[in-house]
C-alpha cells in the first residue's frame, strides 16, 4: 500500500477486511505508508502525553494500544497514555489547562473542551479533512466539536446510554417488548419490583449513567436547564413533572442507587441482582464472557419517549482535544487523523463490540452493528444524541453545569427526600444562575 489516499483502501466492507488483515508488521508497513501520504506530518521526535478515559471493554483498550504502537512506528513519535476514571478526567484536565503543562491531549467526556476553549488548539483542518474523507459528520459532532466557527476538538465516538433489560423478567412482568413511552416504562418497573426482579438507575455522581438518563428524564417532560437564549428556566411546571415521574421510578429501584457510580449498575446486572438499567453495551460484553446465561436473556432498547413526543436522549460522547501550548501540534493532529482512518477505526470499534459508536457516516456499514442484532440499537446513538446544553449553547457555561452535576443533584435531592419539590428546583436554579450570569 504505497498509494494511500482514503479510497485506495477500497470501499465499504472490503475496507474493513483489509484493515483487519493489517496486523503485526503488516500494520506497521501500512502505517508508514499512511504517514507518508497523510496531510498532517508529525514533528521529528515528538513526545506526546495523552490522558484518556479508563476502558470498560478490555478488547477496545488492547486495539487502541496497537493503534498507538503503529503510529509510533510510522512517525517516530512517542505517546504516553494514561487512563483515568470518568470522574477524575475533568478535574485533572482543568489543572493542566490552568498550569499549561503536563499533557498534550485529553480524550474526555461530553463537553470537556468547552470548559476552556481558549486553551484548545484549532483543529478545523483535521475535522474538515476527516468529514470529507469518511462520509460526513453527524449533526451532533459539529455541536460538540465547534466553538464559534472553529473546531476546538474532534468527537471520536459515543457510548450509547440505552436501556439494558432481562428479557424473561420483562415478559414475566406482562410485557412482550420494552415500552416505548415513559408511562409504560413506569408500569414495567412497578411490575419488576413486585416480582423481585428490580430496575435501578444511577442517581450518584456517575458522569455517564446519571447524566445520561436524568437529562433524558428532564427533557422527556419538557423541562430544561436553560432556554435557547441561555436563560435559566429549570424552575418550571415541566421540571416538576419530570421530578415527580423520577420519584415514582425511584420507588421501584433496587436499594443503593443514590450512591451509584458508573460501574455500579454493571456489577449489579452481571451478578443477577439487577434486571433493568441504562448503560452502554459493556454489561452485555461482560456477560457474554462471564455470565453467558444472562447475556442470552438480555437485550437493549432506546430510551422511551415522554410527553414531549420525541426522543430526548443524551449519550456519552468522547471528544479529543489538543492543548494549544503543546510543543507538537502537528503530531497531535496526525494522531487524530490516524485514529479515525478506516483501516484503524473499523477494527477499533469492532473490538469495542458496540460500546463505541461513530460520528462519521462511513462507519454505519461496519459489520459490528448487524452481526449481532442486540448491538444494532447502539449504531445510531451519535445521530440521536442531544448535548448537555439542551436548548442552550454548548460552551463554557453548559460544560460547567454538567461537570457540576446540577441536573443530577436536583433529581437525587428530591427523590431521596433531601429536598422537597420546590427546594430541589430552587437549588438547581441558584446553582445554574451562578454559572449563567
N, C-alpha and C positions, 0 to 999 in steps of 0.2 A: 504494500500500500504506500506508494510514493506520491501519487496524486491525491492529496487529501482535502478535497472540497467536501462539504456536507453530503452532497449527493453521491460522492464516489464510494460511499459505504453501502450503496444500494438502498432501495426504498422499503418501507413497511416492515413486514415480519422478517424479510431477509436480512435487514439491518440487525435485528436482534440476534438472529442466528450467527451472523458474522461476529457480532460483539461477544456472544457467549463463548465463541471459539478462541477469543483472544485472551489467553491466559499464559502465565509464565513469560518466557522470552518473546512469545508472540505478542503479548500485550505491551511489553517493553518496546518492541520494534514499531508497533502501531503508534504508541505514544510519542516516540521520537519523530515519526513522520508527521504526526499532528502538530507537534511543537514547531516544526519547520514551516508548515503551511499556514498555521493559525495567525490571525492579525494581531495577537497580543503576545509580546515577547518578554519573558522573564528577565530581569536584570541578572548579570553574572553573579553567581554565588549568593543568590538571595536566600535569606533565612527568615521564615515566616512562623509566627506563633498564632495558632488558631484555637479558639475556645468554642466548643460545641456542646449541645445538649447530650446528656447521657442516654445511651441507646436503651430501647425497650425490646428490640428484636436483635438478638446476637448476630444473626447472619447478615443483617444490614451493616453493622459495625465492621464485621470482617471484610465485606465487599468494599466498604468505604476506605478502609486502610489499604486495600490492594490498589485502589484508585490513587490514593496519596503516593504510594510507593512508585507507581508507574509515572506519575507526574514528576516526582523527584528524579527518576532515572532519565526521563526525557529532557528535562530542563537544567538539571544540576542544582536546582533549588532544594532546600531542606525545609520540611514543615513539621513543627512540633505541635501535636494535637493534644489538648487537654479536654476532659469530659467532666461536665458539671451537671448537677441536678437541675431540673426546671427552675426551682425556686432560687437557686444560687446564681443563675446566669445574669439576671438583670442587675443585682447589686454589684457584682464583680465587674460587669461591663461598664457600669456607671463610674466606678472608681478609675478604671483605665481611661475613660473619656475625659475625666477631670484632671488626671495627672499627666496624660499624654505619653504614657509608656507602659510596656508590659505585654501588649498584644498588637497584632496587625489586623486580625479579622475576628469577628464574632458571628457565630451561626446561632441565632437566638430564636425567641418566640414572638408571635404576634407582631406588635408594632414597636418592638425594642429600638430599632434605628431612629424612630421619631422622637425618642426621649432626648436625643442630642443630634439633630440633623446637621447642625453646623460642624460637627466633628466627623461626619461621614464623607468619604471620597465620592465624588461624582462618578457613577458607573453607567451613565446613559449610553455610552458607546457599547458596553458589554450587553446591556439589556436589549438594545436595538439589534445588535448582531444576532443574539440568540432568538429573538422573536421572529426575525426574517428567516432564520435557518431551520427553525423547528416548529412551524405551524402556527405561530402567533400565541400571544399571551391571553390567558383568561382575564376577564374584566377585573376580577379581584386583585390580580397581580399588579396592575397599574396603581390601584389604590394603596396596596401595601408597599410598593416599590418607590413611588414618587413623592417628593416633597416639592410642591410647586410644579415646575416644568422639567425637573431633573430627577433621575433615579438616584436615590441615596443607598439603595440596597437591591439585591436580586432575590426575589422569592424562589426558594429551591423546591419546596414540597409542602404538603399539608397532611396532617393526621386527622382523619375524619372522626368527629365526636358523634358517633351513631349509636343507636340502641343495640345492645348485646342482650340476647334473651335465650332462655332454655325453652325449646320447642314443646317438650312434654308438659312442662309446668304451665305454659300458656294455654295449651289445649285442655288440660285438666281444669283450668280456670274458666273454661267455656268459650274460648276464642279460637277461631280457625286460623287467623292471621293477626299479626301485631296491629293494633288500632292505628288508624291514620289521623285521628283527631285527639285533642287534649282530653276531651270528656271520656272518650273510650279508654285512653291510657290510664286515667284515674280509676275507672271501674276495674280494669285489669289489675292494677296494683292493689286494690282492695281485696280482690279475689285471691291474689297471690299471697297476701298476708294471711288470709283466712285459712289457706291450705298449707301454711308454714313453709312456703317457698318464696320468701320476700324479695322485693326490689330494694335498691339502695343507690343513691346518687350523692356524690361528694358535696359537702357544704363547708369543708375546711378550706384552707388556702392552697387548693390544688390548681395550679396555674392553667393546666389544660382542661381537666374534667369539670371542675366547679365553674370556671369562667364560661366554658362551652355551654353547659346545659342551663345555667342560670340566666345568661344573656338570652338564650333561646326562650326561656320561660317569660322573661320580661317582655321581649318583643312580640311573642305569640299573642299577648293580650293587649298590645298597642302601647305599652309603656316604653319610655326612652329616657336615657340619662340626660341627653340634650336634644334640641331640635336642629333643623337644618342650618340655623344661624349660630349654633353652638351656645344657645341659651339653655341654662339648666331647667329641665322640666320633669325631673324624676318624681316630684311630689304631685301625683295626679290620680284620678279615679282609675285609670288604666293600670297604673302600677299597683294600686290597692288590690285590683282583681288578680293580678299576677301573683302577688304575695299570698292572697287567700288560697289560690289554687295550689301554690307550692306547699303551704301548711298542710293542706289535705293530703298531698302526696307524702310529705314527711311523716305523717302519722302512720303510713303503711310501711315505712322503711325498716330495714334491719338496724339494730342499735349501733351507735358509734359514728354515723356518717358526718356528724358535725365537726369531727376532727380528722376526717379522711384527707390524705394527700393523694398524689396522682398514682400511687402504686397500690393503695388500699383496696380498691374495688377489684383490681386484677387478682390479688391474692384471695379475696373472699369468693370470687366467682370460680376460680380454678379449684379451690378447696371444696366446692359444692355447697357453700353456705348462702350464696347469692344467686338469684335467678333472673334478674333484670337490672341493667345499669346502662350508663352511656360511656363509651370508650372508643379508642382506636381498635384496630383488629388484633392488637397484641395479646388480648385474652385468648382469642381463637388460636393464634400461633402457639402460645404456650400450652394450651390444652391439647393441641394435636400431638405435642411432644410428650407431655407428662400425664394428661388425662384424656386419652382418645375417646372414652365413653362420653365425656362432657362435650368434646368437640363435635361428635356425631349428633349431639342433642341440642346444639345451639345454632343460632342464625343472627342476622343483622337486619336492621330496618332504619329508614330515615326518621328523624325526629318528627313527631306528629304536628299537624297544623293546628294553630289555635284560632280564636275568634277573629283575628285579622284576616284570615282566609288565604294565607300564602306562607310558604316556607320562611322560617326565621332562624336559620341555623348559623352558628358560629363554630367554625372548625379551627383547629390549632395549626397555624401557618408558621413555617420556619424560614425567615429571611436571613440572608448572609450579608453582613456589612463589612466594609474596609475602612479603618480609621484613616483620616486624611493626613495624619502625622507618620504613617508608615514610611519606611525607607525604600520599600519595594512595591510601589503601586502597580507597576506593570505585571509583576509576578502574581500579585493578588487577582488582578483581572484575568490573567491567563488561567489561573487555577479555577476560577468560577466558570469560565467558558469551557474548560476541560471537563469539569464535573457534569455539565449539562449537555455535553455532546452525546449523541445517541449511543455510540459504542461504549460509553461509560454509564450513562444514565439508565439505559434499559436493563443491564444486568443488576444495577444497584437497586432499582425499585422491584425487580423480580426477587432479589434476595430479601427485601423487606416484606414480601408476601402480602402486600396490600396495606401495610402500616403507613406507607408514604404514597401520596398521590401527587400528580404532576400539575403544574400550571401551564405547560406548553402543549399545544394541541396535538403535536405529532405522537405523543405518548399515550393517547387514547387507545391506540392499536396494540399496546403491549399485551401479550397473551395472559399475563398475570390476572387481568381483570375478567377473563372469561373461562380460564381453565377450571376454576372453582367458583360456582355461582354464589357461594357465600361471601366471596370477595367483591363481587360486582358493584354493590352499593357504594363502595369506597372510591370507585373510579372518578366520580364526578364531584367530589366534595370541594375541590378548588373552584369549580364553576358555581357551586351553590352557596358558598360561604359569604357571609357579610363580614364586616370588620368590627373590631371592638368599638369603633367610633359610632356605630349605629347610623343614625341620620346625620350625624355631625361630620366634622373634618378630621381625617386621620392625621394628627400632628402631635406635637409635644404634649398638649393637654390631654388628648384622648389616651395617649400612651401612658401618661402618669396615672390616669383614672383606673385603667385596667391593672397596672402594676401595683396600685394601692388596694385592689380588691374591693372597690366601693360597692359595686353591684352585688358581689358575693356576700359581703358582710351584711348588707341590708337584708337579704333573704335569710341568712343564717340567724341574725339577731331576732328577726320576727318569728320564724318557725320554731326556734328553740325556747322562745319566751323571754329572751333577754330584753326585748323591746316590744311595746305594743305596736299596732299598725302605724299609727301616726308618728310615733317616736322613731321607728325604723326608717320611714320615708324622710322625716325631718333630718335625721342624722346623715343619711346619704346626700341629702340636699346641701347640708352645710359643708360636707367634705368636697362635693363637686364644685360648689361656688368658690372654695378656696383655690381650686385649680383653674376654673373657668372664670377668671376675673375680668 
